[in-house]
Amino acid sequence: MNLKMIAAILVIAAVPVCAQAQKPSAAKVTNADAQKVLKIISGDKAKTQTYCDILNLGVQIEEADQSKDAKKADELIQKIDDLTKKLGPEYVALVGGLQDVDMESEDGQQIGSVLEALDRLCAK
């Protein structure tokens, strides 16, 4: 899975949750934030499984979009929203802040490498 796809899935997952927990001035997401999320998720088998479930649902959303099945995509997005809440506020803040990160910048690339490390947890 490429980095842009990962970022897109994470942003899709975060939008409904972030809309509910929005703060007036959100701090910029950093590599340290991403590292913290990696540590939290990788240290908890249930959260690791939840993260992997979110990735799998993201692939299904892409398939639903390709087949132009908006109803199925909406249902899958709702499932991702429900699962995202289980990963905790640090994860929600990270994915919500990704919208403002230039993934081509040095910071963006560092965050992207952490996201790839998260993905590798699912390859086991």
C-alpha positions in Angstrom: 0.0 0.0 0.0 1.5 3.4 -0.9 1.9 6.3 1.3 -0.8 8.5 -0.3 -3.3 5.6 0.0 -2.4 5.2 3.7 -2.9 8.9 4.3 -6.2 8.9 2.4 -7.5 6.0 4.5 -6.4 7.7 7.7 -8.0 11.0 6.8 -11.3 9.2 5.8 -11.2 7.5 9.1 -10.6 10.7 11.1 -13.1 13.1 9.4 -16.2 12.0 11.3 -14.4 11.6 14.6 -12.5 14.9 14.3 -15.7 16.7 13.4 -17.1 15.6 16.8 -14.0 16.4 18.8 -12.8 19.5 17.0 -10.9 22.1 19.0 -10.6 25.7 17.8 -6.8 25.6 17.2 -5.3 22.2 16.7 -1.6 21.8 17.1 0.5 20.7 14.2 1.1 17.0 14.0 4.7 16.0 14.4 6.8 12.9 14.0 6.8 12.6 17.8 3.0 12.4 17.7 3.2 9.6 15.1 5.9 7.7 17.1 3.6 7.9 20.2 0.7 6.5 18.3 2.9 3.7 16.9 4.0 2.8 20.4 0.5 2.8 21.7 -0.9 0.7 18.9 2.0 -1.7 18.7 2.0 -2.3 22.4 -1.6 -3.4 22.5 -2.7 -6.5 20.5 -6.4 -5.4 20.5 -5.4 -1.9 19.1 -3.1 -3.5 16.6 -6.0 -5.7 15.4 -8.3 -2.7 15.2 -5.8 -0.8 13.2 -5.4 -3.7 10.8 -9.2 -3.9 10.5 -9.3 -0.2 9.6 -6.7 -0.9 6.8 -8.7 -3.8 5.5 -11.9 -1.7 5.4 -9.9 1.0 3.6 -9.1 -1.5 0.8 -12.8 -2.4 0.7 -13.7 1.3 0.4 -11.4 1.7 -2.5 -13.1 -1.3 -4.2 -16.5 0.1 -3.5 -15.5 3.4 -5.0 -14.2 1.7 -8.1 -17.4 -0.2 -8.5 -19.3 3.1 -7.8 -21.1 1.6 -4.8 -21.6 4.7 -2.7 -23.9 3.0 -0.2 -21.3 0.3 0.5 -18.5 2.9 0.8 -20.6 4.9 3.3 -21.3 1.8 5.4 -17.6 1.0 5.4 -16.7 4.5 6.4 -19.1 4.3 9.3 -17.4 1.0 10.4 -14.0 2.8 10.2 -15.3 5.7 12.3 -16.5 3.3 15.0 -13.1 1.5 15.0 -11.1 4.7 15.0 -12.6 5.7 18.3 -11.2 2.5 19.9 -7.6 3.6 19.0 -7.7 6.5 21.4 -7.5 10.3 21.2 -3.8 10.3 20.2 -4.7 8.4 17.0 -7.7 10.6 16.3 -5.5 13.7 16.7 -2.8 12.2 14.4 -5.1 11.4 11.6 -7.0 14.6 12.0 -3.8 16.6 11.7 -2.6 14.7 8.6 -4.8 17.0 6.5 -2.5 19.8 7.3 0.8 17.9 6.7 2.7 18.2 3.4 3.6 14.5 3.0 6.4 15.6 0.6 8.1 17.6 3.3 10.7 16.2 5.6 8.3 16.1 8.5 5.7 14.5 6.2 8.1 11.8 5.1 9.1 11.0 8.7 5.4 10.7 9.6 4.9 8.6 6.5 7.6 6.2 7.6 5.9 5.8 11.0 2.6 5.1 9.2 4.4 2.5 7.1 5.7 0.9 10.3 2.1 0.7 11.6 1.1 -1.0 8.3 3.9 -3.6 8.8 2.2 -4.6 12.0 -0.6 -6.0 9.9 1.7 -7.9 7.6 2.5 -10.4 10.3 
